[in-house]
Amino acid sequence: MPAESAPADERLYFRQMLSGRDFAATDQLAVQMVNFSYLIGDRHTRKALLVDPAYGVADLLDKAAADGMEVVGVLATHHHPDHVGGSMMGYSIEGLAELLTRVSVPIHAHRAEAPLITRATGLAPGDVVSHDSGDTVKVGAIDVELLHTPGHTPGSQCFLVDGMLVAGDTLFLEGCGRTDLPGSDASEMYDSLQRLAGLPESTVVYPGHRYSVQSAATMGAVKEINMVFKPPTKDAWLSVFGR
């Protein structure tokens, strides 16, 4: 079948990588933080987007190259340094700034998060492409839909591609992102979680951290086991998680 007529699921390239194991293996902070980074691309064009590059930028680019993929853009879930680089808890974490010294690619972020990313990483505003919820970033024939899910940060976003949700720090398999940090909002987090809960139950959730035994699970399974979906009302949710 010609490449241009192949269905998206045959073309889709998707790779989940765990910090401290698959990249930055000698970085003790990376080991402790158990961040996930992802590659999403088109097997036919050999182009890929890199999600939340931090800790071992060269390692992540090498992973893509070993698969014959060229990184042509970055998808940023939010501005925290363990996802995009910068200073955190006295540590300096590699991220977007170091990546751009190796490859010249656009950084795709939600409009509300873009200035926070430039502040955290030292990038120029022109390095970051601002998006609204519902926008699509295309890599080859693969469409990645951007979903604004504020709560953990004002411009947190998730990525929906071919029945898979890369959820960043909005939703973990067990729990959700913290809402007690600067810029967090527990009420918005509840609303974002409810929007995600409305996705098809077959949607596979890929979180921003490995805070569970499994690395991915269907939305149906997550809703069954995750306590953030148990309170019956927003007021009940806020009384438990809005602290």
C-alpha positions as CSV (number, residue, x, y, z in Angstrom):
1,M,0.0,0.0,0.0
2,P,1.5,3.4,-0.9
3,A,2.6,5.4,2.1
4,E,0.3,8.3,1.4
5,S,-2.8,6.0,1.5
6,A,-1.8,4.0,4.6
7,P,-4.1,4.3,7.5
8,A,-2.8,6.4,10.4
9,D,-2.5,3.5,12.8
10,E,-0.1,1.8,10.5
11,R,2.0,4.9,10.2
12,L,2.0,5.9,13.8
13,Y,5.3,5.7,15.7
14,F,4.9,5.9,19.5
15,R,7.5,5.3,22.2
16,Q,7.3,5.8,26.0
17,M,10.6,6.4,27.8
18,L,11.2,6.4,31.6
19,S,13.8,8.8,33.1
20,G,16.5,7.0,35.1
21,R,16.0,3.9,33.1
22,D,15.6,4.5,29.4
23,F,17.4,7.9,29.5
24,A,19.5,9.8,32.0
25,A,20.3,6.5,33.7
26,T,23.1,7.9,35.9
27,D,21.1,11.0,37.0
28,Q,19.8,10.2,40.5
29,L,17.2,13.0,40.3
30,A,15.9,11.5,37.1
31,V,15.7,8.1,38.8
32,Q,13.8,9.6,41.8
33,M,11.4,11.7,39.7
34,V,10.4,8.8,37.3
35,N,9.3,11.2,34.5
36,F,8.1,9.8,31.2
37,S,9.0,11.4,27.9
38,Y,7.5,10.3,24.6
39,L,8.2,10.2,20.9
40,I,5.2,10.5,18.5
41,G,5.8,10.3,14.8
42,D,5.1,9.0,11.3
43,R,7.0,5.8,10.4
44,H,6.8,6.7,6.7
45,T,8.2,10.2,6.8
46,R,10.5,9.3,9.7
47,K,9.7,12.5,11.5
48,A,8.7,12.7,15.2
49,L,7.7,15.0,18.0
50,L,9.4,14.8,21.4
51,V,7.2,15.2,24.5
52,D,8.6,16.8,27.6
53,P,12.4,16.5,27.1
54,A,14.3,16.8,30.3
55,Y,17.4,15.4,32.1
56,G,19.1,13.5,29.2
57,V,18.4,15.5,26.0
58,A,21.2,13.7,24.1
59,D,19.9,10.4,25.2
60,L,16.4,11.2,24.0
61,L,17.6,12.4,20.6
62,D,19.7,9.2,20.4
63,K,16.7,7.1,21.1
64,A,14.9,8.7,18.2
65,A,17.9,8.4,15.9
66,A,18.3,4.7,16.8
67,D,14.7,4.2,15.5
68,G,15.5,6.1,12.3
69,M,13.4,9.0,13.4
70,E,14.2,12.7,13.2
71,V,12.9,15.0,15.9
72,V,11.2,18.0,14.2
73,G,9.3,19.5,17.2
74,V,8.5,19.4,20.9
75,L,5.2,19.1,22.7
76,A,5.3,20.6,26.2
77,T,2.7,19.6,28.7
78,H,3.6,22.3,31.2
79,H,6.5,24.5,32.5
80,H,7.8,22.6,35.5
81,P,11.6,21.9,35.1
82,D,11.3,18.2,35.4
83,H,9.4,18.3,32.1
84,V,11.1,21.1,30.2
85,G,14.4,21.8,32.1
86,G,15.4,24.6,34.4
87,S,16.2,25.0,38.1
88,M,14.3,22.9,40.6
89,M,15.1,22.2,44.3
90,G,18.7,23.5,43.8
91,Y,19.2,21.2,40.8
92,S,19.8,22.3,37.3
93,I,17.9,20.1,34.9
94,E,18.7,19.8,31.2
95,G,15.8,20.5,28.9
96,L,14.6,22.7,26.1
97,A,17.5,25.1,26.2
98,E,20.0,22.3,25.7
99,L,17.8,20.7,23.1
100,L,17.7,23.8,20.9
101,T,21.5,23.8,20.8
102,R,21.4,20.5,19.0
103,V,18.3,20.8,16.8
104,S,16.3,23.8,15.7
105,V,12.7,22.9,16.3
106,P,9.5,24.6,17.4
107,I,8.2,24.1,21.0
108,H,4.4,23.7,21.1
109,A,2.7,24.9,24.3
110,H,-0.7,26.1,25.4
111,R,-1.0,29.9,25.2
112,A,-1.3,30.3,29.0
113,E,1.8,28.2,29.6
114,A,4.1,29.7,26.9
115,P,5.4,32.7,29.0
116,L,5.9,30.3,32.0
117,I,8.0,28.0,29.8
118,T,10.2,30.8,28.5
119,R,10.7,32.1,32.1
120,A,11.6,28.6,33.4
121,T,14.0,27.7,30.6
122,G,15.4,31.0,29.4
123,L,14.2,30.5,25.9
124,A,13.2,33.5,23.7
125,P,9.4,34.0,23.3
126,G,9.9,33.2,19.6
127,D,11.1,29.7,20.4
128,V,7.6,28.7,21.7
129,V,4.5,28.4,19.5
130,S,1.4,29.2,21.4
131,H,-1.8,27.1,20.9
132,D,-5.4,26.9,22.0
133,S,-7.3,23.8,23.1
134,G,-8.4,21.8,20.2
135,D,-5.5,22.8,18.0
136,T,-3.8,20.1,16.0
137,V,0.0,19.6,15.5
138,K,0.7,17.4,12.5
139,V,3.8,15.3,12.1
140,G,3.8,13.6,8.7
141,A,0.3,12.2,8.4
142,I,-0.2,11.9,12.2
143,D,-2.5,14.4,13.9
144,V,-1.9,15.2,17.6
145,E,-4.8,17.0,19.2
146,L,-3.9,19.4,22.0
147,L,-6.3,19.5,25.0
148,H,-6.1,22.3,27.5
149,T,-6.4,20.8,31.0
150,P,-5.6,23.5,33.6
151,G,-5.4,22.8,37.3
152,H,-1.8,21.6,37.9
153,T,-0.7,24.7,36.0
154,P,-2.7,27.4,34.1
155,G,-1.7,26.1,30.7
156,S,-1.3,22.3,31.3
157,Q,-2.2,20.3,28.2
158,C,-2.6,16.7,27.2
159,F,-2.1,15.2,23.8
160,L,-4.6,12.9,22.1
161,V,-3.4,10.7,19.2
162,D,-5.0,7.6,17.7
163,G,-6.9,6.6,20.9
164,M,-4.0,7.4,23.2
165,L,-3.8,10.2,25.7
166,V,-0.5,11.6,26.8
167,A,-1.7,13.1,30.1
168,G,1.4,14.9,31.5
169,D,0.8,15.8,35.2
170,T,-2.9,16.3,34.8
171,L,-3.8,12.6,35.3
172,F,-1.8,9.7,36.6
173,L,-3.0,6.1,36.7
174,E,-3.3,6.6,40.4
175,G,-3.9,10.2,41.5
176,C,-3.6,13.5,39.6
177,G,-1.2,16.5,39.5
178,R,-0.7,18.6,42.6
179,T,-2.9,21.6,43.1
180,D,-1.0,23.3,46.0
181,L,1.7,24.8,43.8
182,P,2.0,28.4,42.5
183,G,-0.5,28.7,39.6
184,S,-2.4,25.6,40.5
185,D,-6.2,25.6,40.8
186,A,-8.1,22.7,42.4
187,S,-11.4,23.7,40.9
188,E,-9.9,23.8,37.4
189,M,-8.3,20.4,38.1
190,Y,-11.6,18.9,38.9
191,D,-13.1,20.3,35.7
192,S,-10.2,19.0,33.6
193,L,-10.4,15.5,35.1
194,Q,-14.1,15.4,34.3
195,R,-13.4,16.4,30.7
196,L,-10.8,13.6,30.4
197,A,-13.2,11.1,32.0
198,G,-15.6,11.8,29.1
199,L,-13.1,10.3,26.6
200,P,-13.9,6.8,25.3
201,E,-13.1,4.2,28.0
202,S,-10.8,2.4,25.5
203,T,-8.5,5.5,25.4
204,V,-5.1,4.4,26.7
205,V,-3.7,6.9,29.3
206,Y,0.1,7.5,29.3
207,P,1.0,9.6,32.3
208,G,3.8,12.1,32.9
209,H,5.3,10.1,35.8
210,R,5.4,6.4,36.7
211,Y,3.6,6.7,40.1
212,S,2.0,3.2,39.7
213,V,3.1,-0.3,38.9
214,Q,1.7,-0.1,35.4
215,S,3.0,2.5,32.9
216,A,-0.3,2.8,31.0
217,A,-3.9,1.8,31.3
218,T,-7.2,2.4,29.6
219,M,-9.4,5.3,30.7
220,G,-12.0,2.7,31.8
221,A,-9.4,1.0,34.1
222,V,-8.1,4.3,35.4
223,K,-11.6,5.5,36.3
224,E,-12.2,2.2,38.2
225,I,-9.1,2.4,40.3
226,N,-8.2,6.1,40.6
227,M,-9.6,7.8,43.7
228,V,-9.7,11.2,41.9
229,F,-12.8,9.9,40.1
230,K,-14.6,8.6,43.2
231,P,-16.2,11.8,44.8
232,P,-19.7,12.2,43.4
233,T,-19.7,16.1,43.2
234,K,-17.3,18.9,42.8
235,D,-17.8,20.1,46.4
236,A,-17.0,16.5,47.6
237,W,-13.9,16.4,45.4
238,L,-12.6,19.7,46.7
239,S,-13.1,18.7,50.3
240,V,-10.8,15.7,49.7
241,F,-8.3,16.9,47.0
242,G,-8.6,20.7,47.0
243,R,-5.9,21.2,49.6
